Amino acid sequence: MITIIGAGPAGLAMAAELTRRNRPYRLIERGRVGEAWHHHYDRLRLHTLKHVSGLPGFPMPSHYPDFPSRAQFLEYLHQYAQHFDLRIEEGIELRRADIDGDRWRLDTSCGEADASVLVMATGIWSAPVRPRLPGEERFAGLILHSRDYRNPHIFRGQRVLVVGAGNSGAEIAVDLAGHGVETAIVVHSGIAFVPRPQSAAGMRLAAWLLRTLPPWLGARLLRRRNFQHLGLPLPPGSPLFHYPVVGYELPQAVARRRVAVYPGVAQIESGSVVFQDGRRAPFDAIILATGYRPALDPVAHLIACDASGRPVVDRYWRARRHPTLVCIGYTYPTTEGWLQALGRVVRAAAHGIATQADTTLHDRRTAGALR
């Protein structure tokens, strides 16, 4: 039995692909379908057009806007599961997985289980990275991770610092500023901005070009829009190696002086923050938009990861050390949307599972014949 861990977009897409191939599976989820999406902030909308963000085999509804909201995407995930009649066991957490011969032993919150193939699809938004800021224990206000941010309402009348300028940090800063909250953002190492896509064909073409053009030319294209004069420099090295911020809302807010920009944090004090350039400013709350790490704790003792904590896999998304451990949804090109890549990822992963199963069956038959 193939066991899939996680009923988010990657897990659902994998289950649908296995269904199409008539491969039996078990899909378990520690929370609800799309659990991580239940915790995202209210303002969140997809950064990629709905036409390229639908999961394989079932497009998003035609009445959805071009960039669906968090609530609409959650609704779509449920529709997807119903469309393919996916069997999902909710409320079951995988605590640890170990390999025992050619089988996986799974320690779950509902007891022991086993599997022939283990597919980890727990996502990249369920394990927040929470760095410690120097002196944060002295801060008198609220410090929270962006995972716990919902909307600006509780911050009205306050001065808020957003630490981190990825897509989440940029959107939260714009959200706060748009509701009259005095807002600042920390830009530690630079940002590459790309325009919000206008067509599905253009988006697919842009992703393909940036994956196939010579790196120097792709980087030159991304450097065409530079907001360094606003305190928003490009990141060091090639912008192709950094996840871009989609849309120009943050530069526009900075240009209109609705969002202030600071470099890295040097020290936190009771009611203020000292920055690396020596400036000091008062704040009532700090929001850490410092990202997430792949949620791979149950198999962390068995896999090799790169410097970013992403699993090292082959072209079929199989862990290098264990070919029956498949990790999907943790790695994707910086020039392509995560959802946009899922279709080809699950097809390759399912092909790898089938190839591995056929090889194992052949080896067993050969061993039996030799006896």
C-alpha positions as CSV (number, residue, x, y, z in Angstrom):
1,M,0.0,0.0,0.0
2,I,1.2,3.5,-0.9
3,T,0.7,5.9,2.0
4,I,0.5,9.6,1.4
5,I,1.1,12.0,4.3
6,G,-0.8,15.3,4.0
7,A,-4.0,16.3,2.3
8,G,-2.9,19.7,1.0
9,P,-2.5,20.4,-2.7
10,A,0.5,18.1,-3.2
11,G,-1.1,15.2,-1.4
12,L,-4.5,15.5,-3.1
13,A,-2.8,15.8,-6.5
14,M,-0.8,12.7,-5.8
15,A,-3.9,10.7,-4.7
16,A,-5.7,11.8,-7.9
17,E,-2.8,10.7,-10.0
18,L,-2.6,7.3,-8.3
19,T,-6.3,6.9,-8.7
20,R,-5.9,7.5,-12.4
21,R,-3.3,4.8,-12.6
22,N,-5.4,2.4,-10.5
23,R,-2.8,2.3,-7.8
24,P,-4.2,1.8,-4.3
25,Y,-3.2,4.3,-1.7
26,R,-3.9,5.5,1.9
27,L,-4.0,9.3,2.5
28,I,-3.8,10.6,6.0
29,E,-3.9,14.1,7.3
30,R,-3.2,15.3,10.8
31,G,-5.8,18.1,10.6
32,R,-8.3,18.9,7.8
33,V,-8.0,19.0,4.1
34,G,-5.8,22.0,3.2
35,E,-4.9,22.5,6.9
36,A,-2.1,25.0,6.3
37,W,-4.5,27.2,4.2
38,H,-6.9,27.5,7.2
39,H,-4.1,29.5,9.0
40,H,-3.1,31.9,6.3
41,Y,-4.0,35.6,6.6
42,D,-7.3,36.9,5.3
43,R,-5.8,39.1,2.6
44,L,-4.0,36.2,0.9
45,R,-4.6,35.6,-2.7
46,L,-2.8,33.3,-5.1
47,H,0.2,34.9,-6.8
48,T,-0.4,32.8,-9.9
49,L,-3.4,32.9,-12.2
50,K,-6.2,30.4,-11.6
51,H,-5.7,29.0,-15.1
52,V,-2.3,27.6,-14.2
53,S,-2.8,27.0,-10.5
54,G,-5.5,24.3,-10.7
55,L,-4.5,20.8,-9.7
56,P,-4.1,18.2,-12.4
57,G,-7.3,17.0,-14.0
58,F,-9.7,19.5,-12.5
59,P,-9.5,23.3,-13.3
60,M,-10.6,26.0,-10.9
61,P,-14.2,27.2,-11.3
62,S,-14.8,29.7,-14.1
63,H,-16.5,32.1,-11.8
64,Y,-13.4,32.5,-9.6
65,P,-11.4,35.7,-10.0
66,D,-8.0,35.5,-11.8
67,F,-6.3,35.4,-8.4
68,P,-8.5,33.3,-6.0
69,S,-8.6,34.1,-2.3
70,R,-7.5,31.9,0.5
71,A,-11.1,30.9,1.2
72,Q,-11.8,30.2,-2.5
73,F,-8.7,28.0,-2.8
74,L,-9.8,26.0,0.3
75,E,-13.2,25.5,-1.3
76,Y,-11.5,24.4,-4.4
77,L,-9.4,21.8,-2.6
78,H,-12.6,20.2,-1.2
79,Q,-14.2,20.2,-4.6
80,Y,-11.1,18.5,-6.0
81,A,-11.2,15.8,-3.4
82,Q,-14.9,15.2,-4.1
83,H,-14.4,15.2,-7.9
84,F,-11.9,12.4,-7.7
85,D,-13.7,10.7,-4.7
86,L,-10.5,10.7,-2.8
87,R,-10.4,8.8,0.5
88,I,-8.9,11.0,3.2
89,E,-8.4,10.0,6.8
90,E,-8.4,13.2,8.8
91,G,-7.1,13.7,12.4
92,I,-4.2,11.2,12.1
93,E,-0.7,12.4,12.6
94,L,2.4,10.6,11.5
95,R,4.9,10.8,14.4
96,R,7.8,8.8,13.0
97,A,8.6,6.6,10.0
98,D,11.3,3.9,9.9
99,I,12.3,1.5,7.1
100,D,12.2,-2.2,8.0
101,G,13.5,-4.3,5.1
102,D,11.3,-3.4,2.2
103,R,8.5,-2.0,4.3
104,W,7.8,1.2,6.2
105,R,6.8,1.1,9.8
106,L,4.7,4.1,10.7
107,D,4.0,5.3,14.2
108,T,0.8,7.3,14.0
109,S,-1.5,9.0,16.5
110,C,-3.9,6.1,15.8
111,G,-1.4,3.3,16.2
112,E,1.1,1.4,14.1
113,A,0.8,1.0,10.4
114,D,3.0,-0.1,7.5
115,A,3.5,0.9,3.8
116,S,5.4,-0.2,0.8
117,V,5.9,3.4,-0.4
118,L,5.8,6.5,1.8
119,V,4.9,9.8,0.1
120,M,5.6,12.9,2.2
121,A,3.4,15.7,1.1
122,T,3.2,17.8,4.3
123,G,4.0,21.0,2.5
124,I,6.1,24.1,3.0
125,W,3.7,26.2,5.1
126,S,3.1,24.2,8.2
127,A,6.4,24.5,10.1
128,P,7.2,28.2,10.8
129,V,10.7,29.4,11.0
130,R,10.9,31.5,14.2
131,P,14.4,33.1,14.6
132,R,15.2,34.8,17.9
133,L,15.8,38.6,17.6
134,P,18.6,40.1,19.7
135,G,17.1,41.4,22.9
136,E,13.5,40.4,22.1
137,E,12.9,39.3,25.7
138,R,13.0,43.0,26.6
139,F,10.3,44.0,24.1
140,A,7.1,45.2,25.8
141,G,4.8,44.6,22.8
142,L,3.5,41.6,20.8
143,I,5.9,39.5,18.7
144,L,4.2,36.9,16.4
145,H,4.9,34.9,13.3
146,S,3.1,35.7,10.1
147,R,1.4,32.3,10.4
148,D,-0.6,33.9,13.3
149,Y,-1.4,37.1,11.5
150,R,-5.0,37.4,10.3
151,N,-5.8,41.0,9.5
152,P,-4.9,44.6,10.5
153,H,-7.8,45.1,13.0
154,I,-6.0,44.4,16.2
155,F,-3.1,46.7,15.1
156,R,-5.1,49.9,14.6
157,G,-3.4,52.8,16.3
158,Q,-0.1,50.9,16.7
159,R,3.3,51.0,15.1
160,V,4.1,47.7,13.5
161,L,7.4,46.3,12.2
162,V,7.3,43.5,9.7
163,V,10.6,41.5,9.7
164,G,11.1,39.7,6.3
165,A,10.3,40.9,2.8
166,G,9.2,37.8,0.9
167,N,5.7,37.6,-0.6
168,S,4.0,37.2,2.9
169,G,6.0,40.0,4.5
170,A,5.3,42.4,1.5
171,E,1.6,41.6,1.5
172,I,1.2,42.0,5.2
173,A,3.0,45.3,5.2
174,V,0.8,46.6,2.4
175,D,-2.3,45.2,4.2
176,L,-1.4,47.0,7.4
177,A,-0.5,50.3,5.7
178,G,-3.7,50.2,3.6
179,H,-5.7,50.2,6.8
180,G,-4.0,53.2,8.3
181,V,-1.5,51.3,10.5
182,E,1.9,52.9,10.9
183,T,4.1,50.3,9.2
184,A,7.7,49.5,8.5
185,I,9.4,46.5,7.0
186,V,12.9,45.0,7.4
187,V,14.7,44.2,4.1
188,H,17.7,42.2,5.1
189,S,19.2,40.9,1.8
190,G,17.2,42.4,-1.0
191,I,14.1,41.6,-3.1
192,A,13.5,40.7,-6.7
193,F,10.1,41.9,-7.9
194,V,8.2,40.5,-10.9
195,P,4.9,41.9,-12.3
196,R,1.6,40.3,-11.5
197,P,0.9,38.0,-14.5
198,Q,-1.8,39.1,-16.9
199,S,-2.4,35.9,-18.9
200,A,-2.0,32.1,-18.4
201,A,-0.1,31.8,-21.7
202,G,2.3,34.6,-20.8
203,M,2.9,33.1,-17.4
204,R,3.7,29.7,-18.8
205,L,6.0,31.2,-21.4
206,A,7.8,33.4,-18.8
207,A,8.4,30.3,-16.5
208,W,9.7,28.3,-19.5
209,L,11.9,31.1,-20.7
210,L,13.5,31.7,-17.3
211,R,14.1,27.9,-16.9
212,T,15.7,27.5,-20.3
213,L,17.5,30.8,-21.1
214,P,21.1,31.2,-20.2
215,P,21.3,32.3,-16.6
216,W,22.9,35.6,-17.3
217,L,20.1,36.5,-19.7
218,G,17.3,35.4,-17.4
219,A,19.0,37.4,-14.5
220,R,19.2,40.5,-16.8
221,L,15.5,40.3,-17.5
222,L,14.7,40.2,-13.8
223,R,17.0,43.1,-13.0
224,R,15.0,45.4,-15.4
225,R,12.8,46.6,-12.5
226,N,15.1,47.9,-9.8
227,F,13.7,49.7,-6.7
228,Q,17.0,50.3,-5.0
229,H,16.2,54.1,-4.8
230,L,13.4,53.1,-2.4
231,G,15.6,51.1,-0.1
232,L,14.5,47.9,-1.9
233,P,17.7,46.6,-3.5
234,L,18.0,43.4,-5.6
235,P,19.3,40.4,-3.6
236,P,23.0,39.5,-4.0
237,G,23.9,37.2,-6.8
238,S,21.5,36.2,-9.6
239,P,17.9,37.0,-8.9
240,L,17.1,33.7,-10.5
241,F,18.1,32.0,-7.3
242,H,15.7,33.9,-5.1
243,Y,11.9,33.6,-4.9
244,P,10.5,36.8,-6.3
245,V,7.8,39.0,-4.8
246,V,4.9,39.1,-7.2
247,G,3.4,42.5,-7.9
248,Y,4.6,46.1,-7.2
249,E,2.3,46.9,-4.4
250,L,5.1,47.2,-1.8
251,P,7.3,49.6,-3.9
252,Q,4.3,51.7,-4.5
253,A,3.5,51.8,-0.8
254,V,7.1,52.8,0.0
255,A,7.1,55.5,-2.7
256,R,3.9,56.9,-1.2
257,R,5.6,56.8,2.3
258,R,3.0,54.5,3.7
259,V,5.7,51.9,4.5
260,A,9.1,52.7,5.9
261,V,12.1,50.5,5.0
262,Y,14.9,49.5,7.4
263,P,17.9,47.1,7.1
264,G,18.5,44.2,9.5
265,V,17.6,44.4,13.2
266,A,20.6,45.0,15.5
267,Q,18.9,45.1,18.8
268,I,15.4,45.0,20.3
269,E,14.6,47.3,23.3
270,S,11.5,47.7,25.4
271,G,9.5,49.8,23.0
272,S,11.9,50.4,20.1
273,V,14.2,48.7,17.6
274,V,17.7,49.6,16.7
275,F,18.7,48.8,13.2
276,Q,22.0,47.8,11.6
277,D,22.4,51.3,10.1
278,G,22.2,52.9,13.5
279,R,18.6,54.2,13.2
280,R,16.2,53.6,16.0
281,A,12.4,53.7,15.8
282,P,9.5,53.0,18.3
283,F,7.2,50.0,17.7
284,D,4.3,48.4,19.5
285,A,4.3,45.1,17.6
286,I,6.6,42.9,15.5
287,I,5.4,40.4,12.9
288,L,8.0,37.8,11.8
289,A,7.5,37.0,8.1
290,T,10.5,34.7,8.3
291,G,9.1,31.9,6.3
292,Y,8.7,28.2,6.9
293,R,10.7,25.0,6.6
294,P,9.7,21.7,5.0
295,A,7.6,19.7,7.5
296,L,9.7,16.5,7.4
297,D,10.2,15.8,11.1
298,P,8.9,12.2,10.9
299,V,11.5,11.2,8.4
300,A,14.3,13.7,9.2
301,H,16.5,10.9,10.6
302,L,16.5,9.2,7.2
303,I,16.9,11.9,4.6
304,A,19.6,14.2,3.3
305,C,18.6,17.9,2.9
306,D,20.2,20.8,1.2
307,A,21.2,24.0,2.9
308,S,17.6,25.3,2.7
309,G,16.3,22.2,4.5
310,R,14.8,20.8,1.3
311,P,15.1,17.0,0.7
312,V,17.7,15.8,-1.8
313,V,15.7,13.8,-4.4
314,D,16.2,12.3,-7.8
315,R,14.2,13.2,-10.9
316,Y,11.3,11.1,-9.7
317,W,11.2,13.0,-6.3
318,R,12.6,9.9,-4.5
319,A,14.9,10.4,-1.5
320,R,18.5,9.6,-2.5
321,R,18.9,7.1,0.3
322,H,15.5,5.5,0.2
323,P,13.9,5.0,-3.2
324,T,10.5,4.1,-1.6
325,L,10.4,7.5,0.2
326,V,8.9,10.1,-2.1
327,C,9.0,13.8,-1.2
328,I,6.7,16.1,-3.2
329,G,5.9,19.8,-3.0
330,Y,9.0,20.9,-1.1
331,T,11.1,22.0,-4.0
332,Y,10.2,24.0,-7.2
333,P,12.0,26.4,-9.5
334,T,12.2,30.0,-8.3
335,T,10.9,31.1,-11.7
336,E,7.7,28.9,-11.5
337,G,4.8,28.9,-9.2
338,W,4.5,26.1,-6.7
339,L,1.0,25.1,-7.8
340,Q,2.0,25.5,-11.4
341,A,4.7,22.9,-11.0
342,L,2.6,20.3,-9.2
343,G,1.2,18.6,-12.3
344,R,4.5,17.5,-13.7
345,V,5.8,16.8,-10.2
346,V,3.1,14.2,-9.3
347,R,3.3,12.7,-12.8
348,A,7.0,12.1,-12.4
349,A,6.6,10.8,-8.8
350,A,3.9,8.4,-9.8
351,H,6.0,7.1,-12.7
352,G,8.9,6.6,-10.3
353,I,6.7,4.7,-7.9
354,A,5.5,2.4,-10.7
355,T,9.0,1.9,-12.0
356,Q,10.2,1.0,-8.5
357,A,7.3,-1.4,-7.9
358,D,7.9,-3.2,-11.3
359,T,11.6,-3.5,-10.5
360,T,10.9,-5.0,-7.0
361,L,8.4,-7.4,-8.5
362,H,10.9,-8.5,-11.2
363,D,13.6,-9.0,-8.5
364,R,11.3,-11.2,-6.4
365,R,10.3,-13.3,-9.4
366,T,14.0,-13.7,-10.4
367,A,14.9,-14.7,-6.8
368,G,12.1,-17.2,-6.7
369,A,13.2,-18.8,-10.0
370,L,16.7,-19.1,-8.8
371,R,15.5,-21.1,-5.8
